[in-house]
Amino acid sequence: MGRATKVVLAYSGGVDTSVCIPYLKQEWGVEEVITLAADLGQGDELDPIRQKALDSGASVSLVRDVTQEFVTEYAFPAIQANALYENRYPLSTALARPLIARLLVEAAEEYGADAVAHGCTGKGNDQVRFDVSIAALNPQLKVLAPAREWGMSREETIAYGERFGIPAPVKKKSPYSIDRNLLGRSIEAGPLEDPWVEPLEEIYVLTKPVSATPDEPGYVEISFEHGIPVSLDGQALAPVELVTRLGEIAGLHGYGRIDMLENRLVGIKSREIYEVPALLTLIHAHREVESLTLTADVTHYKRGIEETYAQLVYNGLWYSPLKAALDGFVQKTQERVSGTVRLKFFKGNLSIVGRKSAFSLYDEDMATYGSGDQFDHKAAEGFIYVWGLPTRVWSQKNRS
């Protein structure tokens, strides 16, 4: 682990990260703790969090609003890559970790800290994402993880904090572990640890239950330029506003819930619930623009790239050489991925009902079965003969 004198701590305002402040000073001999809270569009009021850090013993309490960067530099590239971990989870939480890691490294360099710290436990994915990202950005920095080593139960952690003036939670703590940012929410633990248990409606915030959704479908048109969403229903919107507004529309119709058994990097399975109305919508819409504008071979090859890309992000390798190489491939494919997709939301479902692009490779004269058909049907026989020749030869040689 190594010891440090000045540490920048990733801070959320919760019990664990608050207790990390006196713990680092009292148990590990850290002289100065600087906290850093990232505003990722989670909707929390961060001024009280800033003050709580100071009250808990931090010498400096930083709050960084990086919502815009989060969308444009992390979410949008993942959308261009159609990144879905295990073909389901759009990485809403995982995408935030490399950004927070970058902020920690920048703050450490700004304040002359010799270490950074986080409140992750030893059983989750986030510890890997933080540690590896920090090492990639500044391998000289020590990374401290008190909660991974202190061995205290939650009750013991609260009691430890009270010794140093950190108040215990005033209300009964929810049994769930929840992480939220502009891209969505992740919910785990409590009753959800039993994969047979149906999630209670109370855990959802961003999506309406089907019983409370409108009885008429809702339509929206999303336009993309070079694989980046730029407008809703013809109105150009800034990135944060576009994600926010689309999330409200999709959530109103109950779309964006995921309930999955997920394979964590540390080797265990975890039951995870996600609410990702805007992000999931944008990935499906983006794929439709690609279906019009990419050739078949690029589309098929890119599917494998997308799976690898999602695994890299999930596994904390955002800043790895392979991820950088895949970024180059993805960006090249997006040069003509511009167009508009029309979607229909209804009772928790999303349907793609229209798509158009100035770069469309779809030729109606070739595809039609009507009188305007321009396809040369006579050419099919020769094509089939050549295409099937290896199979025909193999069959002839191997007939018993």
ZADOKOL-506469 format. One record per residue (C-alpha): residue number from 0; x negated, y negated, z. Coordinates in Angstrom, 3 decimals. Each point is the difference from the previous one (the first is absolute). Layout:
REM residues N
  nr        u        v        w
 NUM        X        Y        Z
...
***
This chain:
REM residues 400
  nr        u        v        w
   0    0.000    0.000    0.000
   1   -2.660   -2.519    1.010
   2    0.492   -3.047    2.179
   3    0.785   -3.533   -1.080
   4    0.013   -3.479    1.514
   5    2.517   -1.792   -2.232
   6    2.917    1.866   -1.591
   7    2.804   -0.920   -2.413
   8    3.083    2.051    0.890
   9    2.891    0.728   -2.381
  10    2.920   -1.189    2.133
  11    3.729    0.681   -0.207
  12    1.172   -1.276    3.378
  13    1.077    3.448    1.178
  14   -1.054    1.787    3.162
  15   -2.925    1.924   -1.481
  16   -1.722   -2.881   -1.782
  17    0.618   -2.313    2.974
  18   -1.579    2.501    2.394
  19   -2.927    0.348   -2.405
  20   -1.074   -3.536    0.947
  21   -0.764    0.588    3.713
  22   -1.022    3.591   -0.690
  23   -2.716   -1.075   -2.433
  24   -1.295   -2.536    2.500
  25    0.274    2.025    3.184
  26   -0.835    3.503   -1.176
  27   -2.262   -0.570   -2.982
  28   -1.750   -3.193    1.042
  29    1.168   -2.185   -2.871
  30   -0.588   -3.651    0.880
  31    2.451   -1.608   -2.413
  32    3.113    1.305   -1.783
  33    1.448   -1.892   -2.966
  34    3.413    1.209   -1.135
  35    1.351   -0.116   -3.518
  36    3.678    0.416   -0.868
  37    0.966    0.295   -3.665
  38    3.263   -1.455   -1.268
  39    1.051    2.461   -2.684
  40    3.563   -1.241   -0.267
  41    1.218    2.197    2.859
  42    2.346   -2.723    1.221
  43   -1.437   -0.277    3.508
  44   -0.661   -3.350    1.638
  45   -3.761    0.074    0.358
  46   -0.538   -3.016    2.287
  47    1.042    2.019    3.096
  48   -2.348    2.764   -1.154
  49   -2.813   -2.537   -0.295
  50    0.649   -1.208    3.539
  51    0.338    3.515    1.407
  52   -3.469    0.845   -1.242
  53   -1.448   -3.016    1.793
  54    1.920    0.883    3.165
  55   -1.404    3.540   -0.224
  56   -3.562   -1.265   -0.003
  57   -0.891   -0.760   -3.621
  58   -2.369   -2.943   -0.479
  59    1.413   -0.776   -3.452
  60    3.336    1.090   -1.466
  61    0.209   -0.113   -3.775
  62    3.140    0.310   -2.134
  63   -0.432    0.369   -3.748
  64    2.933   -0.365   -2.416
  65   -0.943    2.326   -2.858
  66    3.472    0.881   -1.287
  67   -0.732   -1.393   -3.459
  68   -3.290    1.905   -0.291
  69    1.658    3.146    1.295
  70    2.475   -0.041   -2.881
  71   -2.221   -1.160   -2.844
  72   -3.299    1.748    0.838
  73    1.257    3.232    1.564
  74    3.664    0.695   -0.786
  75   -0.003   -1.067   -3.653
  76   -3.030    2.147   -0.983
  77    1.657    2.963    1.715
  78    3.201   -0.657   -1.964
  79   -2.003   -0.110   -3.239
  80   -1.387    3.395    1.016
  81    3.487    1.332    0.923
  82   -1.653    1.139    3.221
  83    2.194    2.477    1.897
  84   -1.711    2.214    2.566
  85    1.238    3.560   -0.434
  86    2.242   -1.453   -2.716
  87    2.246   -1.664    2.618
  88   -1.625   -2.537    2.327
  89   -0.914   -3.361   -1.614
  90   -2.726   -0.771    2.565
  91    1.666   -3.029    1.606
  92   -1.939    0.378    3.253
  93   -3.194    1.464   -1.465
  94   -0.431   -2.992   -2.347
  95   -0.220   -2.399    2.954
  96   -2.977    1.699    1.625
  97   -2.766   -0.915   -2.453
  98    1.144   -3.618    0.121
  99   -0.089   -0.075    3.811
 100   -3.421    1.648   -0.110
 101   -1.227   -2.713   -2.348
 102    1.301   -2.695    2.368
 103   -1.799    1.635    2.929
 104   -3.290    0.082   -1.897
 105    0.367   -3.612   -1.125
 106    0.807   -1.157    3.539
 107   -2.945    1.956    1.421
 108   -2.328   -1.706   -2.453
 109    1.554   -3.415    0.708
 110   -0.308    0.302    3.788
 111   -3.239    1.923    0.120
 112    1.533    3.143    1.514
 113   -1.979    3.215    0.005
 114    3.053    2.283    0.030
 115    3.664    0.257   -0.887
 116    2.653    2.030    1.804
 117    3.492    1.410   -0.487
 118    2.641    1.721    2.107
 119    0.448    3.167   -2.057
 120    0.218    3.400    1.626
 121   -1.966    3.060   -1.090
 122    2.859    1.738   -1.732
 123    1.263   -2.409   -2.624
 124   -1.039   -1.157   -3.451
 125   -0.619   -3.643    0.888
 126   -3.209    0.669    1.924
 127   -1.493    1.452   -3.182
 128    1.240   -2.877   -2.144
 129   -1.480   -2.609    2.332
 130   -3.301    1.733    0.701
 131   -0.746    0.905   -3.611
 132    1.082   -3.374   -1.419
 133   -2.104   -1.887    2.542
 134   -2.988    2.202   -0.763
 135    0.424   -0.666   -3.720
 136    0.167   -3.774    0.498
 137   -2.748   -0.333    2.615
 138   -1.775    3.218    0.986
 139   -2.005   -1.860    2.648
 140    3.052   -0.735    2.159
 141    0.815    2.299    2.894
 142    3.613    1.208    0.160
 143    1.495    0.489    3.465
 144    3.196    1.959    0.632
 145    0.824   -0.095    3.739
 146    3.384    1.734   -0.298
 147   -1.711    2.902   -1.730
 148   -2.210    0.536    3.028
 149    1.640   -1.275    3.184
 150    2.209    3.067    0.531
 151    2.763   -1.925    1.802
 152    3.704    0.833   -0.276
 153    2.351   -2.837   -0.878
 154    0.922   -0.423    3.670
 155   -3.652   -0.127    0.972
 156   -0.716   -2.486   -2.784
 157    2.775   -2.308    1.244
 158   -1.272    0.292    3.576
 159   -3.545   -0.805   -1.128
 160    1.236   -3.110   -1.787
 161    1.955   -1.166    3.047
 162   -3.234   -0.008    1.991
 163   -1.237   -2.716   -2.339
 164    3.182   -2.051   -0.205
 165    1.531    1.607   -3.090
 166    3.722    0.371    0.718
 167    1.726    3.314   -0.539
 168    2.670    0.078   -2.710
 169    3.128   -1.607    1.460
 170    2.436    2.234   -1.845
 171    0.175    3.710   -0.524
 172   -2.353    0.901   -2.778
 173    1.485    1.507   -3.130
 174   -0.982    3.660   -0.423
 175   -1.016   -0.815   -3.561
 176   -3.317   -1.228   -1.330
 177    0.712   -2.679   -2.604
 178   -2.244   -1.918   -2.375
 179    1.403   -2.792   -2.144
 180   -1.238   -2.374   -2.656
 181    1.442   -1.728   -3.061
 182   -0.082    3.249   -2.003
 183    2.020    2.074    2.448
 184    0.208    1.858    3.285
 185   -1.342    3.332    1.201
 186    1.733    1.793    2.887
 187   -1.281    3.078    1.810
 188   -0.121    1.761    3.396
 189    2.754    0.477    2.565
 190    2.854    2.230   -1.198
 191   -1.434   -0.122   -3.536
 192   -2.797    2.346    1.042
 193    2.506    2.824   -0.469
 194    0.328    0.335   -3.787
 195    3.475    1.540    0.443
 196    1.377   -3.127    1.699
 197    1.905   -2.433   -2.207
 198   -1.212   -3.582    0.470
 199    2.420   -2.203    1.885
 200    1.321   -2.987   -1.897
 201   -1.464   -2.281    2.663
 202   -3.531    0.453   -1.328
 203    0.751   -1.776   -3.280
 204   -0.256   -3.765   -0.392
 205   -0.695   -0.738   -3.675
 206    2.604    2.305   -1.575
 207    3.741    0.242    0.565
 208    1.675    3.337    0.694
 209    1.858    1.260   -3.056
 210    3.301   -0.454    1.835
 211   -0.693   -3.743    0.285
 212   -1.258   -0.622   -3.523
 213    2.075   -1.830   -2.660
 214    2.626    1.995   -1.859
 215   -1.120   -1.531   -3.283
 216   -3.441    0.630   -1.508
 217   -2.604   -2.743    0.018
 218   -2.090   -0.748   -3.074
 219   -3.375   -1.701   -0.187
 220   -2.494   -0.612   -2.781
 221   -3.723    0.044    0.797
 222   -2.533   -1.377   -2.467
 223   -3.659    0.982   -0.032
 224   -3.069   -1.581   -1.592
 225   -3.071    2.234   -0.291
 226    1.537    2.343    2.544
 227    0.689   -2.768    2.558
 228    3.601   -0.879    0.973
 229    0.639   -3.678   -0.743
 230    3.761   -0.608    0.011
 231    3.411    1.203    1.154
 232    3.021   -0.525   -2.273
 233   -2.034   -2.355   -2.170
 234   -1.096   -2.236    2.875
 235   -3.750   -0.244    0.467
 236   -0.915    0.547    3.644
 237   -3.176   -0.180    2.047
 238   -1.244    3.444    1.065
 239    1.073   -0.146    3.648
 240    3.419   -1.414   -0.855
 241    0.537    2.631   -2.704
 242   -0.779    2.877    2.367
 243    2.142   -1.528    2.742
 244    3.027   -0.625   -2.199
 245   -0.184    3.380   -1.729
 246   -0.258    1.700    3.381
 247    3.175   -1.727    1.140
 248    1.885    1.089   -3.119
 249   -1.158    3.619    0.120
 250    0.487    0.211    3.769
 251    3.537   -1.355   -0.255
 252    0.841    3.021   -2.152
 253   -1.745    2.441    2.341
 254   -2.908    0.789   -2.302
 255   -3.554    0.606    1.167
 256    0.128    2.632    2.759
 257   -2.526    2.843    0.066
 258   -0.008    2.910    2.463
 259   -2.998    2.253   -0.531
 260   -2.417    2.465    1.542
 261   -3.323   -1.596   -0.801
 262   -3.454    1.559   -0.058
 263   -2.235   -2.272    2.038
 264   -3.658   -0.335   -0.803
 265   -0.988    1.346    3.429
 266    1.543    3.363   -0.859
 267    3.416   -0.040    1.673
 268    3.479   -0.393   -1.407
 269    2.046   -2.967    1.162
 270    3.689   -0.775   -0.443
 271    0.216   -3.558   -1.332
 272    2.907   -2.285   -0.793
 273   -0.572   -2.929   -2.335
 274    2.146   -2.941   -1.050
 275   -1.506   -1.410   -3.184
 276    2.833   -1.469   -2.103
 277   -1.986   -2.527   -2.045
 278   -3.215    1.971   -0.435
 279    1.729    3.214   -1.076
 280    2.204   -1.944   -2.419
 281   -2.975   -1.755   -1.573
 282   -1.914    3.238   -0.574
 283    2.959    1.661   -1.728
 284    0.670   -3.114   -2.091
 285   -3.667   -0.296   -0.945
 286   -0.080    3.605   -1.173
 287    2.867   -0.769   -2.350
 288   -1.886   -2.862   -1.648
 289   -2.938    2.362   -0.409
 290    2.277    2.572   -1.622
 291    0.648   -2.521   -2.777
 292   -3.476   -1.419   -0.426
 293   -2.581    2.743    0.641
 294   -0.849    2.757   -2.448
 295    0.789    3.567    1.023
 296   -3.611    0.996    0.650
 297   -0.687   -3.056    2.196
 298    3.251    0.567    1.911
 299   -0.777    3.644    0.673
 300   -3.638   -0.595    0.933
 301    0.933   -2.908    2.268
 302    2.272    2.263    2.083
 303   -3.038    1.864    1.294
 304   -1.821   -3.271    0.651
 305    3.008   -1.249    1.972
 306   -0.035    3.025    2.289
 307   -3.713   -0.407    0.694
 308    0.465   -3.751    0.517
 309    2.732    0.556    2.582
 310   -2.125    2.558    1.849
 311   -2.941   -2.401    0.127
 312    2.127   -2.790    1.458
 313    1.676    2.310    2.503
 314   -3.366    1.422    1.043
 315   -1.578   -3.399    0.673
 316   -2.195   -0.213   -3.096
 317    1.275   -3.308   -1.416
 318   -3.560   -1.355   -0.219
 319   -1.549    3.179   -1.405
 320   -1.831    0.241   -3.355
 321    2.596    2.427   -1.386
 322    2.857   -2.354    0.894
 323   -1.846   -2.863   -1.763
 324   -0.465    2.164   -3.094
 325    3.673    0.970   -0.041
 326    0.928   -3.683    0.326
 327   -1.830   -0.626   -3.257
 328    1.948    2.747   -1.750
 329    3.342   -1.169    1.376
 330   -0.609   -3.633   -0.936
 331   -0.847    0.994   -3.580
 332    3.293    1.901   -0.288
 333    1.991   -3.044    1.139
 334   -0.991   -2.337   -2.814
 335    3.320    0.492   -1.853
 336    2.206    1.147    2.895
 337    2.340   -2.966   -0.264
 338    3.777    0.169   -0.214
 339    3.275    0.038    1.893
 340    1.826    2.802    1.787
 341    3.683   -0.046    0.993
 342    0.854    1.945    3.141
 343    3.223    1.011    1.707
 344    0.255    0.479    3.756
 345    2.954    1.898    1.381
 346    0.565    1.820    3.298
 347   -3.650    0.620    0.807
 348   -1.009    0.890   -3.553
 349   -2.014   -1.733   -2.679
 350    0.585    0.553   -3.720
 351   -1.963   -1.439   -2.903
 352    2.628   -1.107   -2.514
 353   -2.024   -2.067   -2.477
 354   -3.488   -0.911   -1.071
 355   -1.512   -2.236   -2.687
 356   -3.425   -1.316   -0.985
 357   -1.583   -2.023   -2.779
 358   -2.728    2.669    0.035
 359    2.398    2.935   -0.147
 360   -1.240    3.061   -1.864
 361    3.546    1.292   -0.326
 362    1.118   -0.119   -3.649
 363    3.764    0.378   -0.326
 364   -0.252    0.705   -3.727
 365   -2.208    2.987    0.772
 366    1.952    1.176    3.044
 367    3.550   -0.317   -1.296
 368    2.107    2.932   -1.158
 369    2.184   -2.357   -1.984
 370   -0.058   -0.941   -3.671
 371   -2.916   -2.377    0.504
 372   -2.363    2.830    0.950
 373   -3.485   -0.690   -1.436
 374   -1.664    3.122    1.385
 375   -1.410    2.349   -2.677
 376    1.642    3.299    0.933
 377   -1.841    1.861   -2.758
 378   -3.313   -0.743    1.713
 379    1.095    1.982    3.059
 380   -0.518    3.423   -1.583
 381   -3.658   -0.560   -0.802
 382   -0.592   -1.590    3.390
 383    1.526    2.977    1.794
 384   -2.086    2.440   -2.075
 385   -3.279   -1.732    0.909
 386    1.016   -0.619    3.623
 387    1.003    3.604    0.552
 388   -2.858    1.573   -1.946
 389   -2.210    0.892    3.025
 390    2.946    1.666    1.724
 391    0.929    1.892   -3.164
 392   -3.559    1.263   -0.485
 393   -0.264    1.022    3.646
 394    3.276    1.893   -0.224
 395   -1.090    1.805   -3.166
 396   -3.291    1.105    1.569
 397    1.572    1.162    3.238
 398    3.124    1.823   -1.140
 399   -0.009    3.532    1.341
***
